[in-house]
Amino acid sequence: MLLLGFFYITFALGAVIALTLMILRIGALVGDCPVSQARTRAVSITVATGFAAFGAGGVIMIGAVLPVLEDAPFAALMLALGFAALCLGLGFTHAMGTLRAALLPAQHEPEPDMG
């Protein structure tokens, strides 16, 4: 069971690292404009660190359930990895939406005509 736990932690935290690096890379690609480069860098680092913190916490919480299925260790590993991948994918999608929303220029609504 210890070996399967090691595999789980290695693969799941590897996925967290890979997705965090993707967020940073996407932020770097978007930040090519010299006008908004500093803002883009700050936003992408903030979103990436938030994703990494939540993702690592989720991986640890899912891994804590592995001993419950001690009778079927391979099934427990596959279920834990699948659930972690699902949660990390949803978190990545949300992180990309947050990055996009934070980098879009503010949409000003026209003021109503008072005259």
Z-matrix of the N, CA and C atoms (Angstrom, degrees):
N
C 1 1.460
C 2 1.525 1 110.65
N 3 1.318 2 116.99 1 -33.48
C 4 1.457 3 120.88 2 179.81
C 5 1.528 4 110.99 3 -64.26
N 6 1.324 5 116.35 4 -39.26
C 7 1.461 6 120.71 5 178.82
C 8 1.528 7 110.84 6 -65.42
N 9 1.329 8 117.48 7 -41.58
C 10 1.466 9 120.23 8 178.24
C 11 1.526 10 110.81 9 -66.03
N 12 1.320 11 116.89 10 -37.69
C 13 1.470 12 120.06 11 175.50
C 14 1.519 13 111.40 12 -62.60
N 15 1.327 14 116.15 13 -38.99
C 16 1.466 15 120.16 14 176.97
C 17 1.530 16 110.83 15 -64.15
N 18 1.342 17 117.19 16 -44.56
C 19 1.464 18 120.75 17 176.81
C 20 1.527 19 111.24 18 -59.46
N 21 1.333 20 115.62 19 -44.30
C 22 1.457 21 119.74 20 -179.73
C 23 1.528 22 110.70 21 -60.03
N 24 1.313 23 117.21 22 -50.99
C 25 1.469 24 121.10 23 -178.15
C 26 1.528 25 110.28 24 -61.06
N 27 1.325 26 116.86 25 -42.45
C 28 1.466 27 120.53 26 -179.51
C 29 1.524 28 111.46 27 -62.20
N 30 1.322 29 117.32 28 -49.70
C 31 1.462 30 120.30 29 -177.31
C 32 1.527 31 112.04 30 -70.41
N 33 1.317 32 117.47 31 -43.44
C 34 1.461 33 120.39 32 -176.32
C 35 1.528 34 111.32 33 -69.79
N 36 1.324 35 117.98 34 -44.47
C 37 1.463 36 118.82 35 177.45
C 38 1.525 37 111.16 36 -70.26
N 39 1.329 38 117.02 37 -28.58
C 40 1.467 39 120.01 38 172.53
C 41 1.519 40 111.27 39 -62.91
N 42 1.324 41 116.99 40 -38.86
C 43 1.464 42 121.01 41 176.60
C 44 1.526 43 110.68 42 -66.25
N 45 1.329 44 117.70 43 -39.92
C 46 1.467 45 120.96 44 177.37
C 47 1.523 46 109.92 45 -61.40
N 48 1.313 47 117.10 46 -44.93
C 49 1.467 48 121.13 47 -179.94
C 50 1.526 49 110.56 48 -64.14
N 51 1.329 50 117.22 49 -44.68
C 52 1.463 51 120.78 50 -179.35
C 53 1.532 52 111.35 51 -62.58
N 54 1.322 53 117.53 52 -43.87
C 55 1.463 54 119.92 53 -179.68
C 56 1.529 55 111.53 54 -69.95
N 57 1.328 56 117.19 55 -34.58
C 58 1.461 57 119.84 56 176.54
C 59 1.527 58 110.52 57 -64.85
N 60 1.319 59 116.75 58 -42.22
C 61 1.465 60 119.85 59 176.85
C 62 1.529 61 111.61 60 -64.77
N 63 1.335 62 116.80 61 -33.76
C 64 1.471 63 119.47 62 176.27
C 65 1.518 64 110.95 63 -65.16
N 66 1.327 65 117.71 64 -40.47
C 67 1.463 66 120.91 65 177.66
C 68 1.522 67 109.92 66 -61.59
N 69 1.324 68 116.75 67 -45.51
C 70 1.462 69 120.26 68 179.19
C 71 1.530 70 111.47 69 -63.71
N 72 1.316 71 117.49 70 -39.08
C 73 1.467 72 121.27 71 179.89
C 74 1.526 73 111.06 72 -68.22
N 75 1.314 74 117.14 73 -41.98
C 76 1.462 75 120.17 74 177.32
C 77 1.522 76 109.96 75 -63.63
N 78 1.328 77 117.49 76 -41.39
C 79 1.459 78 121.00 77 175.68
C 80 1.508 79 112.16 78 -61.26
N 81 1.333 80 117.61 79 -37.87
C 82 1.463 81 121.10 80 178.14
C 83 1.526 82 111.03 81 -68.18
N 84 1.324 83 116.93 82 -37.72
C 85 1.465 84 119.73 83 178.31
C 86 1.522 85 111.82 84 -67.94
N 87 1.325 86 116.34 85 -38.37
C 88 1.460 87 120.32 86 179.26
C 89 1.526 88 110.36 87 -71.15
N 90 1.328 89 116.96 88 -30.19
C 91 1.457 90 121.32 89 -175.20
C 92 1.506 91 114.80 90 -84.91
N 93 1.323 92 119.03 91 25.55
C 94 1.460 93 121.11 92 178.49
C 95 1.523 94 112.94 93 -69.78
N 96 1.309 95 116.96 94 -22.17
C 97 1.461 96 121.05 95 -179.59
C 98 1.533 97 109.16 96 -70.74
N 99 1.329 98 118.47 97 126.06
C 100 1.467 99 119.70 98 -178.00
C 101 1.529 100 113.72 99 -66.57
N 102 1.326 101 118.03 100 -23.66
C 103 1.458 102 121.14 101 -178.44
C 104 1.523 103 110.99 102 -70.57
N 105 1.326 104 117.01 103 -42.79
C 106 1.461 105 120.59 104 -175.06
C 107 1.521 106 113.07 105 -108.34
N 108 1.327 107 118.39 106 17.24
C 109 1.454 108 121.14 107 -174.53
C 110 1.525 109 112.58 108 -63.47
N 111 1.323 110 118.52 109 -45.08
C 112 1.467 111 120.58 110 -178.58
C 113 1.523 112 111.09 111 -65.96
N 114 1.324 113 116.37 112 -42.23
C 115 1.474 114 120.65 113 179.12
C 116 1.522 115 110.67 114 -63.41
N 117 1.319 116 116.64 115 -43.90
C 118 1.457 117 121.27 116 -179.73
C 119 1.519 118 110.92 117 -63.46
N 120 1.326 119 117.33 118 -41.92
C 121 1.460 120 120.87 119 179.30
C 122 1.531 121 110.39 120 -62.34
N 123 1.330 122 116.50 121 -44.67
C 124 1.466 123 120.44 122 -179.36
C 125 1.524 124 111.32 123 -63.86
N 126 1.323 125 116.84 124 -43.08
C 127 1.466 126 120.50 125 -179.24
C 128 1.524 127 110.80 126 -66.90
N 129 1.326 128 117.79 127 -44.13
C 130 1.467 129 119.55 128 -177.77
C 131 1.524 130 111.31 129 -67.64
N 132 1.324 131 118.62 130 -36.31
C 133 1.470 132 120.28 131 177.15
C 134 1.524 133 110.12 132 -67.51
N 135 1.325 134 117.12 133 -40.66
C 136 1.459 135 120.64 134 179.17
C 137 1.527 136 111.14 135 -63.48
N 138 1.316 137 116.89 136 -46.71
C 139 1.469 138 120.70 137 -179.99
C 140 1.530 139 110.44 138 -65.27
N 141 1.333 140 117.52 139 -41.21
C 142 1.469 141 120.81 140 -178.99
C 143 1.526 142 111.84 141 -65.82
N 144 1.324 143 117.59 142 -41.94
C 145 1.466 144 118.78 143 179.64
C 146 1.526 145 111.14 144 -69.55
N 147 1.325 146 117.36 145 -35.92
C 148 1.465 147 119.76 146 175.18
C 149 1.514 148 111.43 147 -63.58
N 150 1.329 149 116.61 148 -43.08
C 151 1.460 150 120.41 149 178.11
C 152 1.527 151 110.72 150 -62.97
N 153 1.334 152 116.68 151 -43.83
C 154 1.462 153 120.15 152 -179.32
C 155 1.531 154 111.33 153 -62.76
N 156 1.330 155 116.85 154 -40.49
C 157 1.466 156 119.85 155 -179.74
C 158 1.524 157 111.39 156 -66.41
N 159 1.323 158 116.69 157 -48.58
C 160 1.466 159 119.87 158 179.44
C 161 1.523 160 110.91 159 -67.04
N 162 1.320 161 117.29 160 -40.17
C 163 1.459 162 120.62 161 -179.88
C 164 1.518 163 112.44 162 -64.17
N 165 1.320 164 117.09 163 -44.37
C 166 1.465 165 119.99 164 178.71
C 167 1.527 166 110.83 165 -65.35
N 168 1.315 167 116.92 166 -39.55
C 169 1.463 168 119.85 167 176.74
C 170 1.513 169 111.91 168 -63.06
N 171 1.316 170 116.57 169 -42.05
C 172 1.466 171 120.24 170 177.43
C 173 1.518 172 112.24 171 -64.64
N 174 1.318 173 116.84 172 -40.60
C 175 1.466 174 121.22 173 178.10
C 176 1.527 175 109.93 174 -61.49
N 177 1.314 176 117.32 175 -42.39
C 178 1.462 177 120.76 176 179.60
C 179 1.526 178 110.68 177 -66.24
N 180 1.325 179 116.67 178 -42.02
C 181 1.469 180 119.57 179 179.93
C 182 1.524 181 111.54 180 -64.90
N 183 1.317 182 117.59 181 -41.93
C 184 1.468 183 120.45 182 178.24
C 185 1.526 184 109.77 183 -66.12
N 186 1.330 185 117.10 184 -40.36
C 187 1.461 186 120.98 185 179.13
C 188 1.517 187 113.07 186 -63.69
N 189 1.318 188 116.56 187 -26.94
C 190 1.461 189 119.86 188 179.52
C 191 1.523 190 111.97 189 -67.36
N 192 1.324 191 117.93 190 -17.33
C 193 1.454 192 121.98 191 -179.39
C 194 1.536 193 111.40 192 -87.58
N 195 1.319 194 118.06 193 -12.42
C 196 1.470 195 120.64 194 -178.06
C 197 1.533 196 113.87 195 -53.75
N 198 1.329 197 120.59 196 -42.98
C 199 1.473 198 118.94 197 -179.47
C 200 1.526 199 114.30 198 -65.33
N 201 1.326 200 117.75 199 -17.52
C 202 1.466 201 119.79 200 179.46
C 203 1.528 202 110.42 201 -64.97
N 204 1.311 203 116.68 202 -36.47
C 205 1.468 204 121.34 203 -179.57
C 206 1.527 205 110.40 204 -99.51
N 207 1.309 206 117.11 205 48.48
C 208 1.461 207 122.43 206 -176.16
C 209 1.531 208 112.35 207 -66.73
N 210 1.337 209 117.04 208 -24.76
C 211 1.465 210 120.03 209 -178.94
C 212 1.522 211 112.47 210 -71.50
N 213 1.323 212 117.22 211 -28.05
C 214 1.459 213 121.75 212 179.32
C 215 1.533 214 108.70 213 -127.67
N 216 1.333 215 117.45 214 78.10
C 217 1.459 216 119.94 215 -172.06
C 218 1.532 217 114.02 216 -64.92
N 219 1.331 218 117.94 217 -38.10
C 220 1.462 219 119.09 218 179.84
C 221 1.527 220 111.00 219 -67.29
N 222 1.323 221 116.78 220 -40.96
C 223 1.464 222 120.27 221 177.00
C 224 1.527 223 110.34 222 -63.88
N 225 1.318 224 117.37 223 -38.48
C 226 1.459 225 120.85 224 177.87
C 227 1.521 226 110.63 225 -63.03
N 228 1.337 227 116.92 226 -42.35
C 229 1.462 228 120.85 227 178.53
C 230 1.523 229 111.15 228 -62.62
N 231 1.318 230 116.53 229 -46.13
C 232 1.464 231 119.68 230 -178.40
C 233 1.531 232 111.34 231 -66.07
N 234 1.324 233 117.05 232 -41.82
C 235 1.467 234 120.14 233 177.48
C 236 1.523 235 111.24 234 -63.57
N 237 1.309 236 117.16 235 -43.60
C 238 1.465 237 120.67 236 -179.31
C 239 1.520 238 110.84 237 -65.76
N 240 1.321 239 118.08 238 -43.87
C 241 1.464 240 120.44 239 178.88
C 242 1.521 241 111.53 240 -65.56
N 243 1.323 242 116.98 241 -40.93
C 244 1.467 243 119.98 242 178.47
C 245 1.515 244 112.03 243 -64.34
N 246 1.323 245 116.87 244 -43.70
C 247 1.462 246 120.05 245 179.34
C 248 1.521 247 111.05 246 -67.14
N 249 1.335 248 117.12 247 -39.17
C 250 1.462 249 120.65 248 177.47
C 251 1.525 250 110.39 249 -64.12
N 252 1.324 251 117.46 250 -42.32
C 253 1.465 252 120.54 251 178.96
C 254 1.525 253 110.96 252 -63.55
N 255 1.323 254 116.58 253 -40.74
C 256 1.461 255 120.67 254 177.57
C 257 1.530 256 111.00 255 -61.93
N 258 1.317 257 116.30 256 -48.84
C 259 1.468 258 120.31 257 -178.80
C 260 1.524 259 111.74 258 -65.38
N 261 1.330 260 116.99 259 -41.00
C 262 1.459 261 119.77 260 179.14
C 263 1.529 262 111.19 261 -67.00
N 264 1.310 263 117.34 262 -37.25
C 265 1.464 264 119.93 263 176.65
C 266 1.516 265 112.18 264 -64.22
N 267 1.324 266 116.98 265 -42.49
C 268 1.467 267 120.04 266 176.95
C 269 1.524 268 110.99 267 -65.87
N 270 1.323 269 116.86 268 -39.77
C 271 1.465 270 120.18 269 177.18
C 272 1.512 271 111.85 270 -65.27
N 273 1.329 272 117.24 271 -37.92
C 274 1.466 273 121.12 272 177.66
C 275 1.524 274 110.76 273 -64.97
N 276 1.318 275 116.59 274 -41.72
C 277 1.463 276 120.53 275 177.42
C 278 1.523 277 110.70 276 -60.86
N 279 1.310 278 116.81 277 -43.35
C 280 1.461 279 120.90 278 178.08
C 281 1.529 280 110.92 279 -65.81
N 282 1.324 281 117.42 280 -39.34
C 283 1.463 282 120.84 281 178.51
C 284 1.522 283 110.74 282 -63.92
N 285 1.322 284 117.70 283 -39.21
C 286 1.465 285 120.00 284 178.22
C 287 1.526 286 111.16 285 -67.12
N 288 1.322 287 116.78 286 -38.44
C 289 1.460 288 120.02 287 176.21
C 290 1.523 289 111.64 288 -64.52
N 291 1.324 290 116.56 289 -39.65
C 292 1.462 291 120.71 290 177.62
C 293 1.517 292 110.46 291 -66.01
N 294 1.330 293 117.22 292 -43.26
C 295 1.464 294 121.02 293 178.24
C 296 1.517 295 110.81 294 -61.07
N 297 1.310 296 116.34 295 -44.39
C 298 1.469 297 120.56 296 -179.99
C 299 1.524 298 111.01 297 -64.55
N 300 1.328 299 116.58 298 -44.79
C 301 1.467 300 119.81 299 -179.01
C 302 1.523 301 111.58 300 -65.49
N 303 1.314 302 117.28 301 -36.01
C 304 1.464 303 119.98 302 -179.05
C 305 1.523 304 111.99 303 -73.56
N 306 1.320 305 117.65 304 -24.52
C 307 1.459 306 120.24 305 -177.16
C 308 1.514 307 113.79 306 -96.00
N 309 1.325 308 117.43 307 -12.75
C 310 1.458 309 119.00 308 177.42
C 311 1.526 310 109.73 309 -68.45
N 312 1.314 311 116.93 310 142.89
C 313 1.461 312 117.64 311 175.93
C 314 1.525 313 110.23 312 -65.55
N 315 1.316 314 115.51 313 149.28
C 316 1.469 315 120.51 314 -179.18
C 317 1.519 316 109.78 315 -63.36
N 318 1.309 317 114.90 316 132.93
C 319 1.461 318 120.66 317 178.97
C 320 1.526 319 108.41 318 -92.74
N 321 1.309 320 116.45 319 110.33
C 322 1.455 321 120.32 320 -179.81
C 323 1.519 322 109.25 321 -91.42
N 324 1.306 323 114.50 322 127.21
C 325 1.457 324 118.64 323 176.59
C 326 1.520 325 108.49 324 -82.21
N 327 1.320 326 117.06 325 143.90
C 328 1.467 327 118.22 326 179.40
C 329 1.522 328 110.57 327 -65.95
N 330 1.303 329 114.47 328 142.13
C 331 1.456 330 119.12 329 179.24
C 332 1.528 331 109.60 330 -72.44
N 333 1.327 332 117.51 331 142.92
C 334 1.458 333 119.80 332 -179.69
C 335 1.531 334 110.43 333 -66.92
N 336 1.317 335 114.39 334 145.30
C 337 1.461 336 120.47 335 -179.87
C 338 1.523 337 108.72 336 -77.32
N 339 1.307 338 117.66 337 119.51
C 340 1.452 339 122.88 338 -177.08
C 341 1.527 340 112.17 339 -94.53
N 342 1.274 341 117.59 340 4.96
C 343 1.462 342 118.67 341 -172.33
C 344 1.446 343 111.84 342 -111.97
